[in-house]
Amino acid sequence: MTSLPDWARALDLSPHPEGGWYRETWRSDLTVSEAALPPGYTGPRSAGTAILFLLMPGQQSAWHTVRSAEL
C-alpha cells in the first residue's frame, strides 16, 4: 500500500477497495425505497452521495460498473 503524504493524511482518507483512497463527504437524507428501484437492487439506496477520491502516482484503480448514476 502506498503511504500518503501529510496533506493527504489530513483529508482522513481510507483505502478504496478498488484501489486508491477515498472519503465520503456527503450522503443525502433522502432514500429511495427498493420498490421504487429497478430490479436487482437489494434494499433502499441513498438518493445521492459524494466522495473525495485520490490516486497516488503509480497506483491503479480497478474499472468497475455501478448500477446507479455516478458523477
N, CA, C, O and CB atoms as a CASP TS submission, in Angstrom:
PFRMAT TS
TARGET T0000
AUTHOR 0000-0000-0000
METHOD Language model
MODEL 1
PARENT N/A
ATOM      1  N   MET     1       0.852  -1.179   0.000  1.00  0.00           N
ATOM      2  CA  MET     1       0.000   0.000   0.000  1.00  0.00           C
ATOM      3  C   MET     1       0.894   1.238   0.000  1.00  0.00           C
ATOM      4  O   MET     1       1.818   1.337   0.808  1.00  0.00           O
ATOM      5  CB  MET     1      -0.967   0.000   1.229  1.00  0.00           C
ATOM      6  N   THR     2       0.628   2.164  -0.887  1.00  0.00           N
ATOM      7  CA  THR     2       1.400   3.398  -0.966  1.00  0.00           C
ATOM      8  C   THR     2       1.086   4.276   0.236  1.00  0.00           C
ATOM      9  O   THR     2      -0.081   4.464   0.580  1.00  0.00           O
ATOM     10  CB  THR     2       1.102   4.150  -2.281  1.00  0.00           C
ATOM     11  N   SER     3       2.120   4.814   0.877  1.00  0.00           N
ATOM     12  CA  SER     3       1.868   5.710   2.004  1.00  0.00           C
ATOM     13  C   SER     3       1.429   7.070   1.472  1.00  0.00           C
ATOM     14  O   SER     3       1.782   7.470   0.362  1.00  0.00           O
ATOM     15  CB  SER     3       3.134   5.851   2.901  1.00  0.00           C
ATOM     16  N   LEU     4       0.664   7.755   2.277  1.00  0.00           N
ATOM     17  CA  LEU     4       0.129   9.053   1.887  1.00  0.00           C
ATOM     18  C   LEU     4       0.982  10.179   2.434  1.00  0.00           C
ATOM     19  O   LEU     4       1.496  10.080   3.548  1.00  0.00           O
ATOM     20  CB  LEU     4      -1.305   9.206   2.366  1.00  0.00           C
ATOM     21  N   PRO     5       1.142  11.254   1.663  1.00  0.00           N
ATOM     22  CA  PRO     5       1.843  12.430   2.191  1.00  0.00           C
ATOM     23  C   PRO     5       0.978  13.113   3.256  1.00  0.00           C
ATOM     24  O   PRO     5      -0.220  12.853   3.364  1.00  0.00           O
ATOM     25  CB  PRO     5       2.188  13.430   1.042  1.00  0.00           C
ATOM     26  N   ASP     6       1.611  13.987   4.037  1.00  0.00           N
ATOM     27  CA  ASP     6       0.902  14.666   5.130  1.00  0.00           C
ATOM     28  C   ASP     6      -0.384  15.341   4.665  1.00  0.00           C
ATOM     29  O   ASP     6      -1.406  15.241   5.343  1.00  0.00           O
ATOM     30  CB  ASP     6       1.807  15.697   5.772  1.00  0.00           C
ATOM     31  N   TRP     7      -0.355  16.037   3.506  1.00  0.00           N
ATOM     32  CA  TRP     7      -1.543  16.761   3.051  1.00  0.00           C
ATOM     33  C   TRP     7      -2.697  15.800   2.770  1.00  0.00           C
ATOM     34  O   TRP     7      -3.857  16.160   2.970  1.00  0.00           O
ATOM     35  CB  TRP     7      -1.221  17.579   1.793  1.00  0.00           C
ATOM     36  N   ALA     8      -2.397  14.584   2.309  1.00  0.00           N
ATOM     37  CA  ALA     8      -3.451  13.609   2.025  1.00  0.00           C
ATOM     38  C   ALA     8      -3.933  12.940   3.309  1.00  0.00           C
ATOM     39  O   ALA     8      -5.124  12.658   3.445  1.00  0.00           O
ATOM     40  CB  ALA     8      -2.948  12.550   1.034  1.00  0.00           C
ATOM     41  N   ARG     9      -3.028  12.682   4.250  1.00  0.00           N
ATOM     42  CA  ARG     9      -3.445  12.115   5.541  1.00  0.00           C
ATOM     43  C   ARG     9      -4.390  13.067   6.262  1.00  0.00           C
ATOM     44  O   ARG     9      -5.303  12.625   6.959  1.00  0.00           O
ATOM     45  CB  ARG     9      -2.217  11.813   6.429  1.00  0.00           C
ATOM     46  N   ALA    10      -4.181  14.366   6.100  1.00  0.00           N
ATOM     47  CA  ALA    10      -5.046  15.356   6.744  1.00  0.00           C
ATOM     48  C   ALA    10      -6.482  15.272   6.223  1.00  0.00           C
ATOM     49  O   ALA    10      -7.401  15.753   6.886  1.00  0.00           O
ATOM     50  CB  ALA    10      -4.492  16.766   6.519  1.00  0.00           C
ATOM     51  N   LEU    11      -6.694  14.667   5.047  1.00  0.00           N
ATOM     52  CA  LEU    11      -8.043  14.511   4.495  1.00  0.00           C
ATOM     53  C   LEU    11      -8.778  13.314   5.084  1.00  0.00           C
ATOM     54  O   LEU    11      -9.953  13.101   4.786  1.00  0.00           O
ATOM     55  CB  LEU    11      -7.973  14.371   2.989  1.00  0.00           C
ATOM     56  N   ASP    12      -8.094  12.527   5.922  1.00  0.00           N
ATOM     57  CA  ASP    12      -8.682  11.357   6.585  1.00  0.00           C
ATOM     58  C   ASP    12      -9.237  10.352   5.571  1.00  0.00           C
ATOM     59  O   ASP    12     -10.363   9.873   5.704  1.00  0.00           O
ATOM     60  CB  ASP    12      -9.796  11.798   7.544  1.00  0.00           C
ATOM     61  N   LEU    13      -8.428  10.046   4.562  1.00  0.00           N
ATOM     62  CA  LEU    13      -8.832   9.109   3.523  1.00  0.00           C
ATOM     63  C   LEU    13      -8.639   7.672   3.991  1.00  0.00           C
ATOM     64  O   LEU    13      -7.780   7.387   4.825  1.00  0.00           O
ATOM     65  CB  LEU    13      -8.041   9.361   2.237  1.00  0.00           C
ATOM     66  N   SER    14      -9.450   6.777   3.443  1.00  0.00           N
ATOM     67  CA  SER    14      -9.339   5.342   3.708  1.00  0.00           C
ATOM     68  C   SER    14      -8.997   4.632   2.405  1.00  0.00           C
ATOM     69  O   SER    14      -9.303   5.148   1.330  1.00  0.00           O
ATOM     70  CB  SER    14     -10.660   4.773   4.324  1.00  0.00           C
ATOM     71  N   PRO    15      -8.363   3.449   2.477  1.00  0.00           N
ATOM     72  CA  PRO    15      -8.106   2.697   1.253  1.00  0.00           C
ATOM     73  C   PRO    15      -9.427   2.340   0.564  1.00  0.00           C
ATOM     74  O   PRO    15     -10.370   1.886   1.211  1.00  0.00           O
ATOM     75  CB  PRO    15      -7.294   1.418   1.562  1.00  0.00           C
ATOM     76  N   HIS    16      -9.483   2.547  -0.739  1.00  0.00           N
ATOM     77  CA  HIS    16     -10.668   2.184  -1.516  1.00  0.00           C
ATOM     78  C   HIS    16     -10.519   0.731  -1.958  1.00  0.00           C
ATOM     79  O   HIS    16      -9.425   0.333  -2.358  1.00  0.00           O
ATOM     80  CB  HIS    16     -10.859   3.137  -2.754  1.00  0.00           C
ATOM     81  N   PRO    17     -11.585  -0.075  -1.899  1.00  0.00           N
ATOM     82  CA  PRO    17     -11.449  -1.494  -2.254  1.00  0.00           C
ATOM     83  C   PRO    17     -11.007  -1.734  -3.697  1.00  0.00           C
ATOM     84  O   PRO    17     -10.494  -2.810  -4.006  1.00  0.00           O
ATOM     85  CB  PRO    17     -12.754  -2.194  -2.022  1.00  0.00           C
ATOM     86  N   GLU    18     -11.195  -0.758  -4.587  1.00  0.00           N
ATOM     87  CA  GLU    18     -10.808  -0.929  -5.989  1.00  0.00           C
ATOM     88  C   GLU    18      -9.484  -0.242  -6.307  1.00  0.00           C
ATOM     89  O   GLU    18      -9.093  -0.165  -7.472  1.00  0.00           O
ATOM     90  CB  GLU    18     -11.897  -0.388  -6.900  1.00  0.00           C
ATOM     91  N   GLY    19      -8.799   0.252  -5.295  1.00  0.00           N
ATOM     92  CA  GLY    19      -7.538   0.956  -5.478  1.00  0.00           C
ATOM     93  C   GLY    19      -7.701   2.429  -5.172  1.00  0.00           C
ATOM     94  O   GLY    19      -8.793   2.978  -5.310  1.00  0.00           O
ATOM     95  N   GLY    20      -6.647   3.058  -4.766  1.00  0.00           N
ATOM     96  CA  GLY    20      -6.693   4.473  -4.416  1.00  0.00           C
ATOM     97  C   GLY    20      -7.195   4.684  -3.003  1.00  0.00           C
ATOM     98  O   GLY    20      -7.204   3.767  -2.182  1.00  0.00           O
ATOM     99  N   TRP    21      -7.610   5.904  -2.738  1.00  0.00           N
ATOM    100  CA  TRP    21      -8.023   6.341  -1.407  1.00  0.00           C
ATOM    101  C   TRP    21      -9.297   7.154  -1.536  1.00  0.00           C
ATOM    102  O   TRP    21      -9.521   7.790  -2.566  1.00  0.00           O
ATOM    103  CB  TRP    21      -6.905   7.169  -0.710  1.00  0.00           C
ATOM    104  N   TYR    22     -10.148   7.146  -0.497  1.00  0.00           N
ATOM    105  CA  TYR    22     -11.395   7.908  -0.580  1.00  0.00           C
ATOM    106  C   TYR    22     -11.902   8.306   0.800  1.00  0.00           C
ATOM    107  O   TYR    22     -11.457   7.798   1.829  1.00  0.00           O
ATOM    108  CB  TYR    22     -12.462   7.097  -1.308  1.00  0.00           C
ATOM    109  N   ARG    23     -12.851   9.237   0.777  1.00  0.00           N
ATOM    110  CA  ARG    23     -13.616   9.600   1.979  1.00  0.00           C
ATOM    111  C   ARG    23     -14.959  10.113   1.525  1.00  0.00           C
ATOM    112  O   ARG    23     -15.037  10.983   0.657  1.00  0.00           O
ATOM    113  CB  ARG    23     -12.869  10.672   2.852  1.00  0.00           C
ATOM    114  N   GLU    24     -16.017   9.582   2.103  1.00  0.00           N
ATOM    115  CA  GLU    24     -17.355  10.093   1.799  1.00  0.00           C
ATOM    116  C   GLU    24     -17.489  11.481   2.418  1.00  0.00           C
ATOM    117  O   GLU    24     -17.152  11.683   3.585  1.00  0.00           O
ATOM    118  CB  GLU    24     -18.472   9.126   2.335  1.00  0.00           C
ATOM    119  N   THR    25     -17.984  12.436   1.629  1.00  0.00           N
ATOM    120  CA  THR    25     -18.116  13.810   2.113  1.00  0.00           C
ATOM    121  C   THR    25     -19.572  14.222   2.291  1.00  0.00           C
ATOM    122  O   THR    25     -19.858  15.199   2.983  1.00  0.00           O
ATOM    123  CB  THR    25     -17.430  14.765   1.158  1.00  0.00           C
ATOM    124  N   TRP    26     -20.490  13.489   1.675  1.00  0.00           N
ATOM    125  CA  TRP    26     -21.908  13.845   1.772  1.00  0.00           C
ATOM    126  C   TRP    26     -22.758  12.634   1.442  1.00  0.00           C
ATOM    127  O   TRP    26     -22.401  11.843   0.568  1.00  0.00           O
ATOM    128  CB  TRP    26     -22.254  15.023   0.829  1.00  0.00           C
ATOM    129  N   ARG    27     -23.880  12.480   2.133  1.00  0.00           N
ATOM    130  CA  ARG    27     -24.879  11.454   1.849  1.00  0.00           C
ATOM    131  C   ARG    27     -26.242  12.092   2.011  1.00  0.00           C
ATOM    132  O   ARG    27     -26.529  12.690   3.047  1.00  0.00           O
ATOM    133  CB  ARG    27     -24.719  10.207   2.786  1.00  0.00           C
ATOM    134  N   SER    28     -27.079  11.972   1.007  1.00  0.00           N
ATOM    135  CA  SER    28     -28.416  12.557   1.038  1.00  0.00           C
ATOM    136  C   SER    28     -29.249  11.950   2.163  1.00  0.00           C
ATOM    137  O   SER    28     -29.153  10.756   2.443  1.00  0.00           O
ATOM    138  CB  SER    28     -29.120  12.355  -0.310  1.00  0.00           C
ATOM    139  N   ASP    29     -30.057  12.776   2.797  1.00  0.00           N
ATOM    140  CA  ASP    29     -31.011  12.278   3.787  1.00  0.00           C
ATOM    141  C   ASP    29     -32.180  11.564   3.115  1.00  0.00           C
ATOM    142  O   ASP    29     -32.904  10.805   3.759  1.00  0.00           O
ATOM    143  CB  ASP    29     -31.527  13.430   4.654  1.00  0.00           C
ATOM    144  N   LEU    30     -32.359  11.808   1.827  1.00  0.00           N
ATOM    145  CA  LEU    30     -33.442  11.198   1.067  1.00  0.00           C
ATOM    146  C   LEU    30     -33.026   9.803   0.611  1.00  0.00           C
ATOM    147  O   LEU    30     -31.951   9.632   0.035  1.00  0.00           O
ATOM    148  CB  LEU    30     -33.826  12.079  -0.147  1.00  0.00           C
ATOM    149  N   THR    31     -33.865   8.816   0.865  1.00  0.00           N
ATOM    150  CA  THR    31     -33.598   7.465   0.375  1.00  0.00           C
ATOM    151  C   THR    31     -34.684   7.055  -0.603  1.00  0.00           C
ATOM    152  O   THR    31     -35.818   7.530  -0.541  1.00  0.00           O
ATOM    153  CB  THR    31     -33.512   6.457   1.544  1.00  0.00           C
ATOM    154  N   VAL    32     -34.314   6.173  -1.496  1.00  0.00           N
ATOM    155  CA  VAL    32     -35.236   5.631  -2.489  1.00  0.00           C
ATOM    156  C   VAL    32     -35.518   4.195  -2.081  1.00  0.00           C
ATOM    157  O   VAL    32     -34.592   3.408  -1.887  1.00  0.00           O
ATOM    158  CB  VAL    32     -34.647   5.717  -3.956  1.00  0.00           C
ATOM    159  N   SER    33     -36.788   3.854  -1.952  1.00  0.00           N
ATOM    160  CA  SER    33     -37.148   2.513  -1.491  1.00  0.00           C
ATOM    161  C   SER    33     -36.820   1.469  -2.549  1.00  0.00           C
ATOM    162  O   SER    33     -36.760   1.768  -3.742  1.00  0.00           O
ATOM    163  CB  SER    33     -38.637   2.450  -1.133  1.00  0.00           C
ATOM    164  N   GLU    34     -36.611   0.253  -2.098  1.00  0.00           N
ATOM    165  CA  GLU    34     -36.312  -0.842  -3.022  1.00  0.00           C
ATOM    166  C   GLU    34     -37.439  -1.004  -4.043  1.00  0.00           C
ATOM    167  O   GLU    34     -37.180  -1.305  -5.208  1.00  0.00           O
ATOM    168  CB  GLU    34     -36.099  -2.162  -2.248  1.00  0.00           C
ATOM    169  N   ALA    35     -38.690  -0.804  -3.611  1.00  0.00           N
ATOM    170  CA  ALA    35     -39.835  -0.962  -4.510  1.00  0.00           C
ATOM    171  C   ALA    35     -39.809   0.038  -5.666  1.00  0.00           C
ATOM    172  O   ALA    35     -40.353  -0.238  -6.735  1.00  0.00           O
ATOM    173  CB  ALA    35     -41.129  -0.808  -3.730  1.00  0.00           C
ATOM    174  N   ALA    36     -39.181   1.196  -5.460  1.00  0.00           N
ATOM    175  CA  ALA    36     -39.126   2.226  -6.497  1.00  0.00           C
ATOM    176  C   ALA    36     -37.915   2.074  -7.417  1.00  0.00           C
ATOM    177  O   ALA    36     -37.793   2.793  -8.409  1.00  0.00           O
ATOM    178  CB  ALA    36     -39.105   3.596  -5.856  1.00  0.00           C
ATOM    179  N   LEU    37     -37.026   1.147  -7.092  1.00  0.00           N
ATOM    180  CA  LEU    37     -35.802   0.954  -7.873  1.00  0.00           C
ATOM    181  C   LEU    37     -36.003  -0.139  -8.928  1.00  0.00           C
ATOM    182  O   LEU    37     -36.887  -0.983  -8.783  1.00  0.00           O
ATOM    183  CB  LEU    37     -34.619   0.590  -6.943  1.00  0.00           C
ATOM    184  N   PRO    38     -35.194  -0.127  -9.980  1.00  0.00           N
ATOM    185  CA  PRO    38     -35.267  -1.200 -10.973  1.00  0.00           C
ATOM    186  C   PRO    38     -34.912  -2.546 -10.345  1.00  0.00           C
ATOM    187  O   PRO    38     -34.318  -2.582  -9.267  1.00  0.00           O
ATOM    188  CB  PRO    38     -34.328  -0.904 -12.155  1.00  0.00           C
ATOM    189  N   PRO    39     -35.263  -3.641 -10.995  1.00  0.00           N
ATOM    190  CA  PRO    39     -34.915  -4.969 -10.466  1.00  0.00           C
ATOM    191  C   PRO    39     -33.407  -5.100 -10.253  1.00  0.00           C
ATOM    192  O   PRO    39     -32.606  -4.517 -10.984  1.00  0.00           O
ATOM    193  CB  PRO    39     -35.408  -6.074 -11.420  1.00  0.00           C
ATOM    194  N   GLY    40     -33.045  -5.870  -9.247  1.00  0.00           N
ATOM    195  CA  GLY    40     -31.637  -6.136  -8.988  1.00  0.00           C
ATOM    196  C   GLY    40     -31.068  -5.377  -7.806  1.00  0.00           C
ATOM    197  O   GLY    40     -29.979  -5.706  -7.337  1.00  0.00           O
ATOM    198  N   TYR    41     -31.767  -4.376  -7.313  1.00  0.00           N
ATOM    199  CA  TYR    41     -31.312  -3.661  -6.128  1.00  0.00           C
ATOM    200  C   TYR    41     -31.829  -4.382  -4.896  1.00  0.00           C
ATOM    201  O   TYR    41     -32.955  -4.878  -4.886  1.00  0.00           O
ATOM    202  CB  TYR    41     -31.786  -2.181  -6.145  1.00  0.00           C
ATOM    203  N   THR    42     -31.014  -4.440  -3.868  1.00  0.00           N
ATOM    204  CA  THR    42     -31.443  -5.081  -2.624  1.00  0.00           C
ATOM    205  C   THR    42     -31.461  -4.034  -1.521  1.00  0.00           C
ATOM    206  O   THR    42     -30.413  -3.626  -1.022  1.00  0.00           O
ATOM    207  CB  THR    42     -30.505  -6.274  -2.245  1.00  0.00           C
ATOM    208  N   GLY    43     -32.636  -3.612  -1.155  1.00  0.00           N
ATOM    209  CA  GLY    43     -32.789  -2.629  -0.095  1.00  0.00           C
ATOM    210  C   GLY    43     -32.811  -1.208  -0.626  1.00  0.00           C
ATOM    211  O   GLY    43     -32.546  -0.967  -1.804  1.00  0.00           O
ATOM    212  N   PRO    44     -33.129  -0.269   0.257  1.00  0.00           N
ATOM    213  CA  PRO    44     -33.187   1.142  -0.136  1.00  0.00           C
ATOM    214  C   PRO    44     -31.796   1.689  -0.415  1.00  0.00           C
ATOM    215  O   PRO    44     -30.795   1.137   0.042  1.00  0.00           O
ATOM    216  CB  PRO    44     -33.869   1.975   0.954  1.00  0.00           C
ATOM    217  N   ARG    45     -31.745   2.782  -1.172  1.00  0.00           N
ATOM    218  CA  ARG    45     -30.468   3.429  -1.504  1.00  0.00           C
ATOM    219  C   ARG    45     -30.576   4.918  -1.240  1.00  0.00           C
ATOM    220  O   ARG    45     -31.654   5.502  -1.360  1.00  0.00           O
ATOM    221  CB  ARG    45     -30.071   3.167  -2.984  1.00  0.00           C
ATOM    222  N   SER    46     -29.469   5.525  -0.884  1.00  0.00           N
ATOM    223  CA  SER    46     -29.434   6.983  -0.747  1.00  0.00           C
ATOM    224  C   SER    46     -29.677   7.600  -2.116  1.00  0.00           C
ATOM    225  O   SER    46     -29.261   7.048  -3.135  1.00  0.00           O
ATOM    226  CB  SER    46     -28.070   7.470  -0.148  1.00  0.00           C
ATOM    227  N   ALA    47     -30.349   8.739  -2.137  1.00  0.00           N
ATOM    228  CA  ALA    47     -30.600   9.426  -3.402  1.00  0.00           C
ATOM    229  C   ALA    47     -29.307   9.943  -4.008  1.00  0.00           C
ATOM    230  O   ALA    47     -29.231  10.135  -5.221  1.00  0.00           O
ATOM    231  CB  ALA    47     -31.580  10.580  -3.200  1.00  0.00           C
ATOM    232  N   GLY    48     -28.293  10.170  -3.191  1.00  0.00           N
ATOM    233  CA  GLY    48     -27.004  10.626  -3.707  1.00  0.00           C
ATOM    234  C   GLY    48     -25.943  10.590  -2.634  1.00  0.00           C
ATOM    235  O   GLY    48     -26.240  10.672  -1.442  1.00  0.00           O
ATOM    236  N   THR    49     -24.690  10.464  -3.070  1.00  0.00           N
ATOM    237  CA  THR    49     -23.537  10.548  -2.191  1.00  0.00           C
ATOM    238  C   THR    49     -22.426  11.270  -2.942  1.00  0.00           C
ATOM    239  O   THR    49     -22.473  11.389  -4.167  1.00  0.00           O
ATOM    240  CB  THR    49     -23.076   9.132  -1.715  1.00  0.00           C
ATOM    241  N   ALA    50     -21.443  11.743  -2.220  1.00  0.00           N
ATOM    242  CA  ALA    50     -20.261  12.361  -2.828  1.00  0.00           C
ATOM    243  C   ALA    50     -19.037  11.874  -2.068  1.00  0.00           C
ATOM    244  O   ALA    50     -19.090  11.663  -0.857  1.00  0.00           O
ATOM    245  CB  ALA    50     -20.352  13.932  -2.808  1.00  0.00           C
ATOM    246  N   ILE    51     -17.922  11.696  -2.799  1.00  0.00           N
ATOM    247  CA  ILE    51     -16.676  11.281  -2.166  1.00  0.00           C
ATOM    248  C   ILE    51     -15.510  12.104  -2.705  1.00  0.00           C
ATOM    249  O   ILE    51     -15.578  12.665  -3.798  1.00  0.00           O
ATOM    250  CB  ILE    51     -16.426   9.779  -2.394  1.00  0.00           C
ATOM    251  N   LEU    52     -14.441  12.163  -1.916  1.00  0.00           N
ATOM    252  CA  LEU    52     -13.127  12.565  -2.411  1.00  0.00           C
ATOM    253  C   LEU    52     -12.455  11.278  -2.848  1.00  0.00           C
ATOM    254  O   LEU    52     -12.607  10.251  -2.186  1.00  0.00           O
ATOM    255  CB  LEU    52     -12.270  13.347  -1.311  1.00  0.00           C
ATOM    256  N   PHE    53     -11.716  11.308  -3.949  1.00  0.00           N
ATOM    257  CA  PHE    53     -11.018  10.116  -4.423  1.00  0.00           C
ATOM    258  C   PHE    53      -9.625  10.519  -4.866  1.00  0.00           C
ATOM    259  O   PHE    53      -9.460  11.511  -5.577  1.00  0.00           O
ATOM    260  CB  PHE    53     -11.793   9.425  -5.584  1.00  0.00           C
ATOM    261  N   LEU    54      -8.632   9.765  -4.456  1.00  0.00           N
ATOM    262  CA  LEU    54      -7.244  10.086  -4.757  1.00  0.00           C
ATOM    263  C   LEU    54      -6.511   8.853  -5.251  1.00  0.00           C
ATOM    264  O   LEU    54      -6.570   7.792  -4.629  1.00  0.00           O
ATOM    265  CB  LEU    54      -6.545  10.663  -3.527  1.00  0.00           C
ATOM    266  N   LEU    55      -5.814   9.001  -6.381  1.00  0.00           N
ATOM    267  CA  LEU    55      -4.857   8.001  -6.840  1.00  0.00           C
ATOM    268  C   LEU    55      -3.478   8.639  -6.752  1.00  0.00           C
ATOM    269  O   LEU    55      -3.235   9.688  -7.349  1.00  0.00           O
ATOM    270  CB  LEU    55      -5.178   7.505  -8.307  1.00  0.00           C
ATOM    271  N   MET    56      -2.584   8.010  -6.013  1.00  0.00           N
ATOM    272  CA  MET    56      -1.214   8.488  -5.907  1.00  0.00           C
ATOM    273  C   MET    56      -0.433   7.995  -7.127  1.00  0.00           C
ATOM    274  O   MET    56      -0.842   7.025  -7.765  1.00  0.00           O
ATOM    275  CB  MET    56      -0.550   8.004  -4.577  1.00  0.00           C
ATOM    276  N   PRO    57       0.682   8.645  -7.461  1.00  0.00           N
ATOM    277  CA  PRO    57       1.490   8.197  -8.597  1.00  0.00           C
ATOM    278  C   PRO    57       1.827   6.707  -8.477  1.00  0.00           C
ATOM    279  O   PRO    57       2.269   6.235  -7.429  1.00  0.00           O
ATOM    280  CB  PRO    57       2.785   9.028  -8.694  1.00  0.00           C
ATOM    281  N   GLY    58       1.607   5.983  -9.575  1.00  0.00           N
ATOM    282  CA  GLY    58       1.897   4.552  -9.598  1.00  0.00           C
ATOM    283  C   GLY    58       0.750   3.674  -9.149  1.00  0.00           C
ATOM    284  O   GLY    58       0.805   2.460  -9.344  1.00  0.00           O
ATOM    285  N   GLN    59      -0.291   4.242  -8.552  1.00  0.00           N
ATOM    286  CA  GLN    59      -1.442   3.446  -8.138  1.00  0.00           C
ATOM    287  C   GLN    59      -2.400   3.289  -9.308  1.00  0.00           C
ATOM    288  O   GLN    59      -2.424   4.110 -10.225  1.00  0.00           O
ATOM    289  CB  GLN    59      -2.158   4.094  -6.933  1.00  0.00           C
ATOM    290  N   GLN    60      -3.191   2.218  -9.263  1.00  0.00           N
ATOM    291  CA  GLN    60      -4.215   1.983 -10.260  1.00  0.00           C
ATOM    292  C   GLN    60      -5.525   1.715  -9.555  1.00  0.00           C
ATOM    293  O   GLN    60      -5.549   1.242  -8.419  1.00  0.00           O
ATOM    294  CB  GLN    60      -3.837   0.811 -11.188  1.00  0.00           C
ATOM    295  N   SER    61      -6.610   2.022 -10.236  1.00  0.00           N
ATOM    296  CA  SER    61      -7.939   1.735  -9.725  1.00  0.00           C
ATOM    297  C   SER    61      -8.594   0.742 -10.674  1.00  0.00           C
ATOM    298  O   SER    61      -8.556   0.930 -11.890  1.00  0.00           O
ATOM    299  CB  SER    61      -8.794   3.040  -9.581  1.00  0.00           C
ATOM    300  N   ALA    62      -9.189  -0.304 -10.136  1.00  0.00           N
ATOM    301  CA  ALA    62      -9.872  -1.303 -10.959  1.00  0.00           C
ATOM    302  C   ALA    62     -11.109  -0.679 -11.596  1.00  0.00           C
ATOM    303  O   ALA    62     -11.873   0.018 -10.927  1.00  0.00           O
ATOM    304  CB  ALA    62     -10.261  -2.550 -10.113  1.00  0.00           C
ATOM    305  N   TRP    63     -11.302  -0.927 -12.873  1.00  0.00           N
ATOM    306  CA  TRP    63     -12.503  -0.452 -13.555  1.00  0.00           C
ATOM    307  C   TRP    63     -13.699  -1.183 -12.977  1.00  0.00           C
ATOM    308  O   TRP    63     -13.638  -2.389 -12.737  1.00  0.00           O
ATOM    309  CB  TRP    63     -12.408  -0.667 -15.099  1.00  0.00           C
ATOM    310  N   HIS    64     -14.765  -0.472 -12.756  1.00  0.00           N
ATOM    311  CA  HIS    64     -15.965  -1.094 -12.202  1.00  0.00           C
ATOM    312  C   HIS    64     -17.199  -0.548 -12.889  1.00  0.00           C
ATOM    313  O   HIS    64     -17.150   0.450 -13.608  1.00  0.00           O
ATOM    314  CB  HIS    64     -16.052  -0.865 -10.686  1.00  0.00           C
ATOM    315  N   THR    65     -18.286  -1.218 -12.651  1.00  0.00           N
ATOM    316  CA  THR    65     -19.566  -0.770 -13.182  1.00  0.00           C
ATOM    317  C   THR    65     -20.519  -0.641 -12.010  1.00  0.00           C
ATOM    318  O   THR    65     -20.697  -1.584 -11.239  1.00  0.00           O
ATOM    319  CB  THR    65     -20.125  -1.754 -14.270  1.00  0.00           C
ATOM    320  N   VAL    66     -21.121   0.505 -11.878  1.00  0.00           N
ATOM    321  CA  VAL    66     -22.118   0.713 -10.827  1.00  0.00           C
ATOM    322  C   VAL    66     -23.494   0.778 -11.461  1.00  0.00           C
ATOM    323  O   VAL    66     -23.641   1.207 -12.605  1.00  0.00           O
ATOM    324  CB  VAL    66     -21.825   2.005 -10.016  1.00  0.00           C
ATOM    325  N   ARG    67     -24.487   0.356 -10.721  1.00  0.00           N
ATOM    326  CA  ARG    67     -25.855   0.342 -11.244  1.00  0.00           C
ATOM    327  C   ARG    67     -26.495   1.728 -11.209  1.00  0.00           C
ATOM    328  O   ARG    67     -27.503   1.959 -11.876  1.00  0.00           O
ATOM    329  CB  ARG    67     -26.708  -0.640 -10.451  1.00  0.00           C
ATOM    330  N   SER    68     -25.931   2.637 -10.451  1.00  0.00           N
ATOM    331  CA  SER    68     -26.511   3.959 -10.277  1.00  0.00           C
ATOM    332  C   SER    68     -25.689   4.988 -11.046  1.00  0.00           C
ATOM    333  O   SER    68     -24.545   4.734 -11.422  1.00  0.00           O
ATOM    334  CB  SER    68     -26.588   4.329  -8.782  1.00  0.00           C
ATOM    335  N   ALA    69     -26.286   6.145 -11.270  1.00  0.00           N
ATOM    336  CA  ALA    69     -25.551   7.228 -11.916  1.00  0.00           C
ATOM    337  C   ALA    69     -24.377   7.635 -11.051  1.00  0.00           C
ATOM    338  O   ALA    69     -24.468   7.634  -9.823  1.00  0.00           O
ATOM    339  CB  ALA    69     -26.467   8.435 -12.184  1.00  0.00           C
ATOM    340  N   GLU    70     -23.273   7.983 -11.697  1.00  0.00           N
ATOM    341  CA  GLU    70     -22.064   8.353 -10.966  1.00  0.00           C
ATOM    342  C   GLU    70     -21.466   9.599 -11.587  1.00  0.00           C
ATOM    343  O   GLU    70     -21.293   9.676 -12.804  1.00  0.00           O
ATOM    344  CB  GLU    70     -21.037   7.197 -10.962  1.00  0.00           C
ATOM    345  N   LEU    71     -21.150  10.574 -10.747  1.00  0.00           N
ATOM    346  CA  LEU    71     -20.526  11.804 -11.223  1.00  0.00           C
ATOM    347  C   LEU    71     -19.099  11.870 -10.737  1.00  0.00           C
ATOM    348  O   LEU    71     -18.391  12.833 -11.030  1.00  0.00           O
ATOM    349  CB  LEU    71     -21.310  13.041 -10.758  1.00  0.00           C
TER
END
